[in-house]
Amino acid sequence: MKRCTLYQYWRSSASWRVRWALSIKGVAFESIPVNLLTGEQSSAEHQARSPIGRVPALVLEDGRSLSESVAILEWLEETIPSPALYPRDPWQRARTRQLVEIINAAVQPLQNISVLKKLSPDSAEQRAWAAHFNELGLAAYEAQLAQIALESGGNGPFSIGDALSAADLFLVPQLYTARRFHVDVSRFPRVLAAEQAALATPHAEAARPEHQPGATPT
């Protein structure tokens, strides 16, 4: 695949997933920051790339653009099958998608800036709301990891057995965010073990938020 352009925000968990996946797949990309705090995602220019006005948006060399992190990861998997981010076994592949959706559908949207601002102007109430849904989601993820271990008869270091998968690329950024909202993640030992394994893989360090264009001290 030729070089592409990734429009992203440095602390966006969805952006993190995609830049990590691009690096794993060996795709060269230029990273262009979109500042969510100043509303750049609502510009007409960005909405031409992402109609709902979110990050990330991936623009190919031929001008086609693709938004939504799940769609981007699945497209990458279909066009660059190796190294794989989804297991070949159909059941494990379904489990991977289930874990992805726990984060992507049940947690991450509920902590978005637009949701928190709509909820309340009070920052303490916003933090409590976000922490609540992070706790629920991580508890569900932890329980699902226990079920997966029973099914497989073992305890691989990653979310799905012995290999890094898309599920881990969704989990790690979510844990980063959960800590920002002061969630006690020590309650989730299987989740933390998967995080540790994922962060020890190649490309993980370079994908971290603090290494991205536009990153600011927090």
Summary of the structure (lengths in Angstrom):
residues: 218
radius of gyration: 16.9
end to end distance: 35.1
largest distance: 51.4
contacts: 686
relative contact order: 0.15
helix: 59%
strand: 7%
